[in-house]
Amino acid sequence: MRYQATRLVRTGARACDNARMPSLQDVINSPASTDSPAPARCAVVLANLGTPDAPTAPALRRFLAQFLGDPRVVEIPRIAWLPILYGLILPLRPAKSAAKYQTVWTKEGSPLAVWTAKQAVMLRGWLGEAGARGVRVTYAMRYGQPSVATQLQALQQQGIERMLVLPLYPQYSSTTTASVVDDVYAWLAKQRRLPELRFVNSYHDHPLYIRALADSVRAHWSREGGPADQLVMSFHGIPARNVKLGDPYADECHATARLLAAELGLKPGQYRVTFQSRFGKAEWLTPYTEPTLVEMASQGIGRVDVMCPGFTCDCLETLEEINQEAREAFMHAGGKEFRYIACLNDSHAWITALSAIAQQHLGGWPVR
């Protein structure tokens, strides 16, 4: 899709009628924001991957059972996979994962949950300023709470007739975006009265998303006194088999990286694209992030900037896997300086991009 986003940010189409901007507590404590002087009939649902309820082994067991039990995530026949999941992984992995979550958990809760809630609140405000004051904004988690079914049911009970589902995954993959769609249709299959639905599949090349990433890098360089020796862009990995079967994820990651490098004025030798979070023994997208960083350090590349463009908010995979484990591996291999660049989180440039994307996909829905 070719995007023409710049005029939509503050002056976008009036998709629905008036509603106030909810507070952060409104979003966190209730399934969907409810206060409105006139009933809204449109809603944007931000969908993220999800997080355990607490950094404990029981909470991680529930979360991992749902996550790793999704056939979109692990494409092994159920008759072979479920005995492995319930017999080997779930008895052992939750305690180890809980220890990792404890290193990034905040007083407000899981970083992913906190940032996603803040993004929903800010998007509501941005849409209101753009004229779409009657569009309700909420968020849902594919795994964990608040679930997709819970949020969609709450919106329907509030009279919402049109729902735009906007996954917080800039690059499309069957393992992420398609899984959200599956979850939405599982809820739809149980309904008699169906809302109108739209999905945002990908925005990996949206100019405002690229600009938001570039702004975050430039701000980092300004604070640190300039660029490091190289910029490493680490994306979440997926099995290589998925790409061979037609998943466009790898192409979209590389497209994002090229556009970001062009925006920053970087030449090919000044940045690298890597993939993280490999699970199991199968081949995933390469090069893998941590081994690449170790190799860079051994080659005398002492200073690196590391960012995760595919993650729209900081979470376990960025804060623990990259900023702790990968940092330690790089420094142990002889690296001199590891500089982590935070995810987009609640940056104004990112919410501006999110607002433009939402407005484009809300376009044409009649106002009642």
C-alpha positions as CSV (number, residue, x, y, z in Angstrom):
1,M,0.0,0.0,0.0
2,R,1.2,3.5,-0.8
3,Y,0.6,5.8,2.1
4,Q,-0.4,9.4,2.0
5,A,-0.5,10.0,5.7
6,T,0.8,13.5,6.4
7,R,-2.6,15.3,6.1
8,L,-4.5,12.7,8.2
9,V,-2.7,13.2,11.5
10,R,-4.7,16.2,13.0
11,T,-7.3,16.8,10.2
12,G,-8.5,13.3,9.5
13,A,-12.0,12.3,8.5
14,R,-14.8,12.5,11.1
15,A,-15.4,8.8,11.5
16,C,-17.8,8.9,14.4
17,D,-19.2,11.3,17.0
18,N,-18.0,12.9,20.3
19,A,-16.3,11.1,23.2
20,R,-13.9,12.2,25.9
21,M,-10.4,10.9,26.2
22,P,-10.2,8.1,28.8
23,S,-7.6,8.2,31.5
24,L,-4.9,5.4,31.8
25,Q,-6.9,3.9,34.7
26,D,-10.0,3.8,32.6
27,V,-8.2,1.7,30.1
28,I,-6.4,-0.6,32.6
29,N,-9.3,-1.3,34.9
30,S,-12.2,-1.8,32.4
31,P,-12.6,-4.0,29.4
32,A,-13.3,-1.0,27.2
33,S,-13.7,2.7,27.7
34,T,-17.3,3.5,28.3
35,D,-17.8,7.2,29.0
36,S,-19.2,9.2,26.1
37,P,-21.7,12.0,25.8
38,A,-23.3,10.2,22.8
39,P,-23.0,6.5,22.0
40,A,-20.0,5.8,19.8
41,R,-20.5,3.2,17.1
42,C,-16.9,2.8,15.9
43,A,-14.0,1.4,17.7
44,V,-10.3,0.8,17.2
45,V,-8.9,-2.3,19.0
46,L,-5.2,-2.3,19.4
47,A,-4.1,-6.0,19.5
48,N,-0.8,-7.0,21.1
49,L,0.8,-10.4,21.8
50,G,0.1,-10.4,25.5
51,T,1.9,-11.0,28.8
52,P,1.5,-13.1,31.9
53,D,-0.6,-11.7,34.8
54,A,2.4,-11.9,37.2
55,P,6.1,-12.8,37.1
56,T,5.4,-16.2,38.8
57,A,5.7,-19.8,37.6
58,P,1.9,-20.5,37.8
59,A,1.1,-17.3,35.7
60,L,3.8,-18.2,33.2
61,R,2.4,-21.7,32.9
62,R,-1.0,-20.4,32.0
63,F,0.5,-17.9,29.5
64,L,2.8,-20.3,27.9
65,A,0.1,-23.0,27.6
66,Q,-2.0,-20.6,25.6
67,F,0.9,-19.1,23.6
68,L,2.7,-22.3,22.7
69,G,-0.6,-24.1,22.2
70,D,-1.5,-21.8,19.3
71,P,-1.1,-23.8,16.0
72,R,-0.1,-20.5,14.3
73,V,2.9,-20.3,16.6
74,V,4.0,-23.9,16.6
75,E,3.1,-25.6,13.3
76,I,3.7,-29.1,14.5
77,P,0.8,-31.6,14.4
78,R,-1.1,-31.5,17.6
79,I,-0.7,-35.2,18.3
80,A,3.0,-34.8,18.3
81,W,3.3,-31.3,19.9
82,L,0.9,-31.4,22.8
83,P,2.7,-34.3,24.7
84,I,5.9,-32.3,24.4
85,L,4.3,-29.1,25.5
86,Y,2.5,-30.5,28.5
87,G,5.0,-33.3,29.4
88,L,8.3,-31.5,29.0
89,I,8.0,-27.7,28.4
90,L,5.3,-26.6,30.8
91,P,6.7,-28.5,33.9
92,L,10.1,-26.9,33.4
93,R,10.0,-23.6,31.5
94,P,7.6,-21.4,33.5
95,A,10.0,-21.1,36.5
96,K,12.9,-20.0,34.3
97,S,10.7,-17.6,32.4
98,A,9.3,-16.2,35.6
99,A,12.8,-15.4,36.8
100,K,13.4,-13.4,33.6
101,Y,10.1,-11.5,33.8
102,Q,11.0,-10.5,37.4
103,T,14.0,-8.6,36.1
104,V,11.8,-6.3,33.9
105,W,8.6,-6.2,35.9
106,T,7.7,-2.7,37.1
107,K,5.5,-1.3,39.9
108,E,2.8,-0.7,37.3
109,G,3.1,-4.3,36.0
110,S,4.3,-5.9,32.8
111,P,6.1,-3.3,30.6
112,L,4.2,-4.6,27.5
113,A,0.8,-4.2,29.3
114,V,1.7,-0.8,30.6
115,W,2.9,0.6,27.3
116,T,0.0,-0.9,25.3
117,A,-2.5,0.7,27.7
118,K,-0.8,4.1,27.4
119,Q,-0.8,3.8,23.6
120,A,-4.5,3.2,23.6
121,V,-5.1,6.3,25.8
122,M,-2.9,8.5,23.7
123,L,-4.4,7.2,20.4
124,R,-7.9,8.2,21.7
125,G,-6.6,11.7,22.2
126,W,-4.9,12.0,18.9
127,L,-8.0,10.7,17.0
128,G,-10.1,13.2,18.9
129,E,-7.9,16.1,17.8
130,A,-8.1,14.8,14.3
131,G,-11.9,15.0,14.4
132,A,-12.7,11.4,15.0
133,R,-14.1,12.1,18.5
134,G,-16.6,9.4,18.6
135,V,-14.2,6.5,17.9
136,R,-13.7,4.4,21.0
137,V,-10.2,3.0,21.5
138,T,-9.4,-0.1,23.5
139,Y,-6.7,-2.8,23.5
140,A,-6.7,-6.6,23.7
141,M,-4.1,-9.3,24.1
142,R,-3.9,-12.4,21.9
143,Y,-2.6,-14.3,24.9
144,G,-3.5,-13.4,28.5
145,Q,-5.8,-10.6,29.6
146,P,-7.7,-8.6,28.5
147,S,-8.5,-11.2,25.8
148,V,-9.7,-10.4,22.3
149,A,-13.0,-12.1,23.0
150,T,-13.6,-10.1,26.2
151,Q,-12.9,-6.8,24.6
152,L,-15.0,-7.4,21.5
153,Q,-17.9,-8.6,23.6
154,A,-17.7,-5.5,25.7
155,L,-17.7,-3.3,22.7
156,Q,-20.7,-5.0,21.2
157,Q,-22.6,-4.7,24.4
158,Q,-21.9,-1.0,24.3
159,G,-23.5,-0.7,20.9
160,I,-20.3,-0.6,18.8
161,E,-21.3,-1.6,15.3
162,R,-17.9,-1.1,13.5
163,M,-14.6,-2.4,14.7
164,L,-11.1,-1.8,13.3
165,V,-8.6,-4.4,14.6
166,L,-5.1,-2.9,14.5
167,P,-2.4,-5.4,15.5
168,L,0.7,-3.7,17.1
169,Y,2.9,-5.8,14.7
170,P,4.2,-3.5,11.9
171,Q,5.4,-6.5,9.9
172,Y,2.8,-9.1,8.9
173,S,3.4,-12.8,9.9
174,S,1.1,-15.7,10.0
175,T,2.5,-16.3,13.5
176,T,1.3,-13.0,14.8
177,T,-1.2,-10.9,12.8
178,A,-3.0,-14.0,11.3
179,S,-3.3,-15.4,14.8
180,V,-5.1,-12.3,15.9
181,V,-7.5,-12.6,13.0
182,D,-8.1,-16.3,14.0
183,D,-9.0,-15.2,17.5
184,V,-11.4,-12.5,16.2
185,Y,-13.1,-15.0,14.0
186,A,-13.4,-17.5,16.8
187,W,-15.4,-14.9,18.7
188,L,-17.4,-14.0,15.7
189,A,-18.4,-17.7,15.2
190,K,-20.3,-17.5,18.5
191,Q,-22.2,-14.3,17.7
192,R,-25.6,-13.9,16.1
193,R,-25.4,-10.2,15.4
194,L,-22.1,-9.5,13.7
195,P,-20.3,-6.1,13.7
196,E,-18.6,-4.7,10.6
197,L,-14.9,-5.6,10.9
198,R,-11.7,-4.3,9.3
199,F,-8.2,-5.5,9.9
200,V,-4.8,-3.8,9.4
201,N,-2.5,-6.4,8.1
202,S,0.8,-4.5,7.9
203,Y,2.3,-1.0,8.0
204,H,6.0,-1.9,7.8
205,D,6.6,0.7,5.1
206,H,4.3,3.5,6.4
207,P,6.3,6.7,6.2
208,L,5.2,7.9,9.6
209,Y,6.2,4.6,11.2
210,I,9.6,4.9,9.6
211,R,9.9,8.5,10.7
212,A,9.0,7.5,14.3
213,L,11.8,4.9,14.2
214,A,14.2,7.4,12.7
215,D,13.3,10.1,15.3
216,S,14.0,7.6,18.1
217,V,17.5,6.8,16.7
218,R,18.3,10.5,16.1
219,A,17.3,11.3,19.7
220,H,19.5,8.5,21.0
221,W,22.4,9.7,18.9
222,S,21.9,13.3,20.2
223,R,22.0,12.0,23.8
224,E,25.0,9.8,23.2
225,G,27.1,12.3,21.2
226,G,26.7,10.6,17.8
227,P,26.3,7.2,16.2
228,A,28.2,4.1,17.4
229,D,30.3,2.0,15.0
230,Q,27.2,0.2,13.7
231,L,23.4,0.1,14.1
232,V,22.0,-3.4,14.7
233,M,18.3,-3.8,13.9
234,S,17.0,-6.9,15.7
235,F,13.6,-8.3,14.7
236,H,11.8,-11.2,16.3
237,G,12.5,-14.3,14.4
238,I,10.2,-16.9,12.9
239,P,10.9,-20.4,11.6
240,A,12.6,-20.3,8.2
241,R,10.1,-22.9,7.0
242,N,7.3,-20.3,7.4
243,V,9.0,-18.0,4.9
244,K,9.6,-20.9,2.4
245,L,5.8,-21.5,2.6
246,G,5.0,-17.9,1.7
247,D,5.1,-15.8,4.9
248,P,6.2,-12.3,3.8
249,Y,7.6,-11.4,7.2
250,A,11.3,-11.6,6.3
251,D,10.8,-9.4,3.3
252,E,8.8,-6.8,5.3
253,C,11.5,-6.7,8.0
254,H,14.2,-6.1,5.4
255,A,12.1,-3.4,3.7
256,T,11.6,-1.6,7.1
257,A,15.4,-1.8,7.7
258,R,16.2,-0.4,4.2
259,L,13.7,2.5,4.6
260,L,14.9,3.3,8.1
261,A,18.6,3.3,6.9
262,A,17.7,5.5,4.0
263,E,15.9,7.9,6.3
264,L,19.0,8.0,8.6
265,G,21.4,8.3,5.7
266,L,23.1,5.0,6.5
267,K,25.0,3.0,4.0
268,P,24.7,-0.9,3.9
269,G,28.0,-1.3,5.8
270,Q,26.8,0.9,8.7
271,Y,23.9,-1.3,9.8
272,R,22.9,-4.9,10.2
273,V,19.6,-6.8,10.3
274,T,19.4,-9.7,12.7
275,F,16.7,-12.0,14.2
276,Q,16.2,-12.9,17.8
277,S,14.1,-15.1,20.1
278,R,14.7,-18.4,18.4
279,F,12.7,-21.3,20.0
280,G,13.5,-24.9,19.6
281,K,16.1,-26.6,17.3
282,A,14.6,-25.8,13.9
283,E,16.3,-23.3,11.6
284,W,14.9,-19.8,12.1
285,L,15.5,-16.6,10.2
286,T,19.2,-15.7,10.2
287,P,21.5,-14.1,11.1
288,Y,20.8,-14.6,14.8
289,T,21.2,-11.5,16.9
290,E,23.3,-12.7,19.8
291,P,25.9,-14.7,17.8
292,T,26.1,-11.7,15.4
293,L,26.9,-9.3,18.2
294,V,29.6,-11.7,19.6
295,E,31.1,-12.0,16.1
296,M,31.1,-8.2,15.8
297,A,32.9,-7.8,19.1
298,S,35.5,-10.4,18.1
299,Q,36.1,-8.5,14.8
300,G,36.9,-5.3,16.7
301,I,33.6,-3.5,16.3
302,G,33.6,-2.1,19.9
303,R,30.5,0.2,19.9
304,V,27.1,-0.8,18.8
305,D,23.6,0.8,18.8
306,V,20.9,-1.9,19.1
307,M,17.2,-1.4,18.4
308,C,14.2,-3.6,17.9
309,P,12.1,-2.0,15.1
310,G,9.4,-4.7,15.0
311,F,8.5,-4.2,18.6
312,T,6.2,-1.2,19.2
313,C,6.7,-1.3,22.9
314,D,9.4,-2.6,25.2
315,C,8.8,-6.1,26.7
316,L,10.7,-9.2,27.9
317,E,12.2,-9.8,24.4
318,T,13.7,-6.3,24.3
319,L,14.5,-5.5,27.9
320,E,15.8,-8.9,29.0
321,E,16.8,-10.8,25.9
322,I,18.5,-7.8,24.2
323,N,19.4,-5.2,26.8
324,Q,20.5,-7.8,29.3
325,E,21.5,-11.1,27.7
326,A,22.8,-9.8,24.4
327,R,24.5,-6.9,26.1
328,E,26.4,-9.3,28.4
329,A,27.4,-11.6,25.5
330,F,28.7,-8.6,23.5
331,M,30.7,-7.2,26.3
332,H,32.1,-10.6,27.3
333,A,33.3,-11.1,23.8
334,G,35.3,-7.9,23.9
335,G,32.8,-5.2,23.0
336,K,33.4,-1.7,24.5
337,E,29.9,-0.1,24.5
338,F,26.4,-1.6,24.0
339,R,23.8,1.2,23.5
340,Y,20.2,0.0,23.6
341,I,17.6,2.2,21.8
342,A,14.2,2.0,23.5
343,C,11.2,0.9,21.5
344,L,8.6,3.5,20.3
345,N,6.5,3.1,23.4
346,D,4.5,6.3,23.9
347,S,6.6,8.6,21.7
348,H,4.6,11.3,20.1
349,A,5.9,10.4,16.6
350,W,4.7,6.8,17.1
351,I,1.2,7.8,18.3
352,T,1.0,10.2,15.3
353,A,1.8,7.3,13.0
354,L,-0.7,5.1,14.8
355,S,-3.4,7.7,14.4
356,A,-2.7,8.2,10.7
357,I,-2.9,4.4,10.2
358,A,-6.1,4.1,12.1
359,Q,-7.7,7.1,10.2
360,Q,-6.8,5.6,6.8
361,H,-8.5,2.3,7.7
362,L,-11.5,4.0,9.3
363,G,-12.2,6.0,6.2
364,G,-15.6,5.5,4.5
365,W,-17.5,4.2,7.4
366,P,-20.7,6.3,7.7
367,V,-21.3,8.5,10.8
368,R,-24.5,7.8,12.7
